């Protein structure tokens, strides 16, 4: 489960953080990462 969650979060952070931070405030990007982490956890538990 941890491997799947880390893979999903890591791919999202490394591939989209530059684009997201250039267009949005940092708190919105952190919120999006949090939501993505919860969704990745739910997917791993399925």
Backbone as CSV, one residue per row, in Angstrom:
resi,resn,N_x,N_y,N_z,CA_x,CA_y,CA_z,C_x,C_y,C_z
1,UNK,0.831,-1.188,0.000,0.000,0.000,0.000,0.876,1.252,0.000
2,UNK,1.912,1.234,0.795,2.786,2.408,0.868,3.481,2.672,-0.461
3,UNK,3.834,1.612,-1.155,4.497,1.775,-2.453,3.567,2.440,-3.467
4,UNK,2.328,2.036,-3.512,1.361,2.623,-4.441,1.112,4.088,-4.094
5,UNK,0.928,4.387,-2.808,0.675,5.762,-2.379,1.882,6.638,-2.695
6,UNK,3.075,6.162,-2.378,4.283,6.937,-2.645,4.489,7.162,-4.135
7,UNK,4.166,6.177,-4.946,4.302,6.310,-6.393,3.353,7.362,-6.942
8,UNK,2.115,7.333,-6.511,1.129,8.295,-7.003,1.467,9.709,-6.551
9,UNK,1.801,9.870,-5.290,2.122,11.195,-4.772,3.416,11.713,-5.390
10,UNK,4.415,10.855,-5.483,5.692,11.271,-6.056,5.564,11.694,-7.510
11,UNK,4.802,10.943,-8.279,4.618,11.308,-9.690,3.891,12.644,-9.805
12,UNK,2.904,12.861,-8.986,2.174,14.128,-9.033,3.015,15.301,-8.596
13,UNK,3.805,15.121,-7.555,4.638,16.214,-7.041,5.727,16.578,-8.040
14,UNK,6.414,15.590,-8.570,7.546,15.880,-9.433,7.144,16.341,-10.828
15,UNK,6.000,15.924,-11.314,5.633,16.294,-12.678,4.771,17.540,-12.773
16,UNK,4.030,17.849,-11.730,3.096,18.970,-11.860,3.362,20.145,-10.929
17,UNK,4.307,20.022,-10.027,4.488,21.088,-9.036,4.949,22.396,-9.665
18,UNK,5.821,22.355,-10.627,6.297,23.591,-11.256,5.185,24.327,-11.976
19,UNK,4.383,23.608,-12.710,3.280,24.236,-13.428,2.225,24.769,-12.467
20,UNK,1.911,24.007,-11.442,0.881,24.408,-10.488,1.330,25.619,-9.675
21,UNK,2.576,25.631,-9.244,3.059,26.748,-8.422,3.210,28.030,-9.213
22,UNK,3.378,27.934,-10.511,3.492,29.156,-11.313,2.136,29.823,-11.531
23,UNK,1.046,29.060,-11.413,-0.282,29.602,-11.674,-1.126,29.823,-10.428
24,UNK,-0.819,29.145,-9.319,-1.681,29.172,-8.129,-0.866,29.456,-6.876
25,UNK,-1.518,29.941,-5.826,-0.824,30.130,-4.544,-0.389,28.788,-3.951
26,UNK,0.666,28.798,-3.137,1.178,27.529,-2.591,0.167,26.751,-1.754
27,UNK,-0.729,27.414,-1.056,-1.680,26.672,-0.208,-2.661,25.865,-1.041
28,UNK,-2.992,26.346,-2.228,-3.892,25.583,-3.101,-3.179,24.339,-3.623
29,UNK,-1.906,24.485,-3.943,-1.134,23.336,-4.426,-1.000,22.293,-3.314
30,UNK,-0.738,22.733,-2.077,-0.653,21.788,-0.965,-1.984,21.086,-0.725
31,UNK,-3.075,21.819,-0.867,-4.396,21.218,-0.717,-4.632,20.171,-1.812
32,UNK,-4.230,20.476,-3.026,-4.381,19.511,-4.121,-3.543,18.262,-3.860
33,UNK,-2.326,18.424,-3.318,-1.490,17.280,-2.984,-2.133,16.447,-1.881
34,UNK,-2.738,17.100,-0.916,-3.410,16.383,0.166,-4.586,15.567,-0.363
35,UNK,-5.395,16.178,-1.208,-6.536,15.470,-1.801,-6.039,14.302,-2.663
36,UNK,-4.996,14.541,-3.421,-4.419,13.464,-4.228,-3.890,12.322,-3.379
37,UNK,-3.298,12.642,-2.233,-2.816,11.607,-1.332,-3.940,10.772,-0.749
38,UNK,-5.039,11.440,-0.414,-6.199,10.705,0.108,-6.782,9.796,-0.972
39,UNK,-6.894,10.310,-2.180,-7.417,9.490,-3.275,-6.490,8.314,-3.593
40,UNK,-5.181,8.551,-3.540,-4.232,7.472,-3.793,-4.328,6.409,-2.704
41,UNK,-4.531,6.833,-1.465,-4.697,5.879,-0.375,-5.958,5.048,-0.563
42,UNK,-7.030,5.705,-0.960,-8.280,4.970,-1.218,-8.098,3.964,-2.347
43,UNK,-7.387,4.367,-3.389,-7.123,3.447,-4.492,-6.258,2.276,-4.069
44,UNK,-5.275,2.536,-3.202,-4.412,1.456,-2.733,-5.176,0.479,-1.845
45,UNK,-6.128,0.985,-1.087,-6.907,0.118,-0.211,-7.930,-0.734,-0.972
46,UNK,-8.281,-0.278,-2.165,-9.229,-1.072,-2.965,-8.523,-2.297,-3.486
